[in-house]
C-alpha cells in the first residue's frame, strides 16, 4: 500500500511546521535562562550518571562548531569592512585599539599582583614535554612572517588568525567594488552563527557534565583556591577597572553596558574557555 503523493506532501509540511514551532519555543526563552538551566542540568547529570559520556559530546560539538565558523567569520568580516571603508569612523577604531591594549595591560597587572598575593601550588598529572621556547627574536619574527604568508585556505583551516587577517585585508582592498556580494556572504555566516549560538545551553551542559563527571566535585575543592584567585581577578577587571575605562570614554553609567556584555559574551567565554569559540558570540 502506498500513500498518495498529496498526503505525503501534507505530512512533510506538517512536520516542518511542528519543527519550526519547537525551534521558536526554544529561542523564545531568554538565552541566559537557558544557559543557567544547562549549567545546573550538566552538574546534576555529572553527579547522577557520570558514565553517560555521550552527554559530553554536546560540549565538544558546540565548541567545535564555534571554532570552525570563527575563522570564516573573521575573514569575511574584514573583507566586508574594507569594502565599506569609504567613510571615516571618526577615530573610533584608534580609540578601540588603545582601550584594548590598555585594558589588556591592566588585566595582566591584576593577574600578576593576585598571583603574588595569593600563591597557589598545583600538582599536574602530566608535564608538558613537547614545548620549547623560541631561540631568539629572529625565530619569532620568522614564525610571524611565515604565518602572514601562509596559504589563505590553510590559514582558515588551521585558525591561523595572523594569516587570516593579512589575506582578508588584501582581498578586502581588492574587492571594494563587490560590496553586495560580500554583504550576502557575511549575512549568511552571521545567520549560521545565530543558529549555533541558540544551542549554547546544550553545549555548556555538555562542558559542565564533562568537568564534573571526569573530576567529580573534588575539582571545586582541590582547585578551589585557584578558582577563587582566577574568578576574583576576572570580577575585579569586569566590575572595577573596565567600568572606570568605560566611564572615562562615555561619561555615563557604564554598568548597563557591562551587564549586557556579561550576559551576551562573558558567560559563554568562561565556560567554553576558548577565545576562538567566543569570536562569533562577540560578533
C-alpha positions in Angstrom: 0.0 0.0 0.0 1.3 3.4 -1.0 0.2 6.8 0.4 -1.0 9.3 -2.3 1.6 11.9 -3.2 -0.5 14.8 -1.8 -0.8 13.1 1.6 3.0 12.7 1.7 3.5 16.4 0.9 0.9 17.4 3.5 2.7 15.2 6.1 6.0 16.9 5.3 4.5 20.3 5.6 3.0 19.5 9.0 6.4 18.1 10.2 8.1 21.3 9.1 5.5 23.4 10.9 6.0 21.3 14.1 9.8 21.6 14.0 9.5 25.4 13.4 7.2 25.7 16.4 9.6 23.7 18.6 12.6 25.9 17.5 10.6 29.1 18.1 9.6 27.9 21.5 13.2 27.1 22.3 14.5 30.5 21.1 11.7 32.5 22.8 13.2 31.7 26.2 16.0 34.1 27.3 19.4 32.7 26.3 20.8 33.5 29.8 18.0 31.4 31.4 18.7 28.6 29.1 22.4 28.7 29.8 21.7 28.7 33.6 19.4 25.7 33.1 22.2 24.0 31.1 24.7 24.6 33.9 22.5 23.1 36.6 21.5 20.2 34.4 25.1 19.4 33.4 26.3 19.4 37.0 23.4 17.2 38.2 23.9 14.7 35.3 27.6 14.7 36.0 27.0 13.6 39.6 24.0 11.3 38.9 25.2 9.4 35.8 28.9 10.1 35.2 29.2 7.0 32.9 26.9 8.6 30.3 29.8 10.0 28.4 27.7 10.7 25.4 26.4 13.9 27.1 29.9 15.4 26.9 29.6 15.2 23.1 27.2 18.2 23.2 30.0 20.4 24.6 32.6 19.1 22.1 30.3 19.7 19.1 29.3 23.2 20.3 32.9 24.4 20.8 34.0 22.6 17.6 31.2 24.4 15.6 32.1 27.8 17.0 35.8 27.3 16.3 35.0 26.1 12.8 32.9 29.1 11.9 35.1 31.7 13.7 37.9 31.9 11.1 35.4 32.2 8.2 33.5 34.9 10.1 36.7 36.9 10.8 37.9 36.5 7.2 34.7 37.8 5.6 34.1 40.4 8.3 37.4 42.1 7.5 36.7 41.9 3.8 33.2 43.4 4.2 34.5 46.1 6.5 37.2 47.2 4.0 34.7 47.1 1.1 32.7 49.7 3.0 35.6 51.7 4.4 35.0 54.8 2.3 33.5 56.7 5.2 35.6 57.8 8.2 34.8 56.3 11.5 35.8 59.4 13.4 38.8 57.8 15.1 36.7 55.1 16.8 39.0 52.3 15.6 42.0 54.0 17.1 40.2 54.5 20.4 39.1 50.9 20.5 42.7 49.7 19.8 44.1 51.9 22.6 41.4 50.8 25.0 42.1 47.1 24.2 45.8 47.4 24.7 45.4 49.4 28.0 42.8 47.0 29.4 44.9 44.0 28.5 47.9 45.6 30.3 45.6 46.2 33.3 44.4 42.6 33.2 47.9 41.3 33.2 48.9 43.6 36.0 46.0 42.5 38.2 46.8 38.8 37.4 50.4 39.2 38.5 49.5 41.0 41.7 46.9 38.4 42.5 49.3 35.5 41.9 51.9 37.0 44.3 49.3 38.0 46.9 47.6 34.5 46.8 50.2 32.0 45.7 48.8 28.6 44.6 50.8 25.3 44.1 49.4 22.8 41.7 50.4 19.2 41.1 50.0 18.4 37.4 49.4 14.8 36.2 51.5 15.2 33.0 54.3 17.6 32.4 54.5 19.4 29.1 57.5 17.9 27.3 56.8 18.8 23.7 57.1 22.6 24.1 60.2 24.7 23.6 60.7 28.4 23.8 61.8 30.4 20.7 65.6 30.8 20.4 65.6 34.5 19.9 63.8 37.4 18.3 64.9 36.3 14.8 63.0 33.0 15.2 59.9 34.9 16.5 59.9 37.3 13.5 60.4 34.4 11.0 57.5 32.5 12.5 55.3 35.6 12.4 56.2 36.3 8.7 55.6 32.7 7.7 52.2 32.8 9.4 51.4 36.0 7.5 52.2 34.5 4.1 50.6 31.1 4.9 48.1 29.8 2.3 44.8 31.5 2.9 42.8 28.3 2.8 45.3 26.6 5.2 45.1 29.7 7.5 41.3 29.3 7.7 41.5 25.5 8.2 44.2 25.9 10.9 42.7 29.0 12.5 45.9 31.0 11.8 44.4 34.4 12.6 47.5 36.3 11.6 47.3 34.8 8.1 43.5 35.3 8.0 43.8 39.0 8.9 46.6 39.5 6.3 44.8 37.8 3.4 41.4 39.4 4.4 43.0 42.8 4.2 44.3 42.1 0.7 41.1 40.6 -0.5 39.1 43.4 1.1 41.1 46.1 -0.7 40.9 44.2 -4.0 37.1 43.6 -3.7 36.0 47.1 -2.9 33.7 47.0 -6.0 31.9 43.9 -4.8 30.1 45.2 -1.8 26.8 43.5 -2.4 28.4 40.0 -2.8 30.5 40.3 0.4 27.4 41.5 2.3 25.5 38.4 1.3 28.3 36.1 2.4 28.8 37.8 5.7 25.0 37.9 6.4 24.8 34.2 5.6 27.7 33.4 8.0 26.1 35.6 10.7 22.8 33.6 10.4 24.8 30.3 10.8 26.4 31.7 13.9 23.0 32.7 15.3 21.8 29.1 14.8 24.9 27.7 16.6 24.7 30.2 19.5 21.0 29.3 20.0 22.2 25.8 21.1 24.8 27.2 23.6 22.8 25.8 26.6 23.2 22.3 25.3 26.9 22.8 24.6 27.6 24.3 28.1 25.6 21.5 29.7 28.0 19.0 27.9 31.1 21.0 29.0 29.9 21.1 32.7 28.9 17.5 32.6 32.4 16.5 31.3 34.1 18.5 34.0 32.0 17.1 36.9 31.9 13.5 35.6 35.7 13.4 35.0 36.9 15.2 38.1 34.0 14.9 40.4 33.0 17.6 42.9 36.6 17.4 44.3 37.7 19.7 41.5 35.9 22.5 43.3 37.8 21.8 46.5 41.2 20.8 45.1 41.3 23.7 42.8 39.1 25.9 44.9 41.8 28.4 45.8 43.0 28.7 42.2 39.4 29.2 41.1 38.9 31.9 43.7 42.0 33.7 42.6 41.1 33.4 38.9 37.5 34.3 39.2 38.3 37.1 41.7 40.7 38.6 39.2 38.2 38.4 36.5 35.5 40.0 38.6 37.9 42.9 39.6 38.6 43.6 35.9 35.0 43.3 35.0 33.4 45.4 37.7 36.2 47.8 38.7 38.8 48.5 36.0 36.7 48.1 32.9 33.8 50.3 34.2 36.3 53.0 35.0 37.6 52.9 31.4 34.1 52.9 30.0 33.1 55.8 32.2 36.2 57.7 31.2 35.2 57.3 27.5 31.4 57.8 27.5 30.9 59.8 30.7 27.8 57.8 31.5 26.9 55.0 33.9 28.9 52.1 32.5 27.2 49.2 34.2 24.2 48.7 31.8 26.8 48.1 29.1 28.9 45.9 31.4 26.0 43.7 32.3 24.9 43.4 28.7 28.4 42.2 27.7 28.4 39.9 30.7 25.2 38.2 29.6 26.0 38.1 25.9 29.7 37.2 25.9 31.5 36.7 29.2 29.4 33.7 30.4 30.0 31.8 27.2 33.7 32.7 27.1 34.1 31.5 30.7 32.7 28.0 30.1 34.0 27.4 26.6 37.5 28.6 27.6 38.3 29.5 24.0 38.8 32.9 22.5 38.3 31.5 19.0 35.0 30.0 20.0 33.9 33.3 21.5 34.6 35.4 18.5 31.2 34.5 16.9 29.5 35.3 20.2 31.0 38.8 20.2 30.1 39.4 16.6 
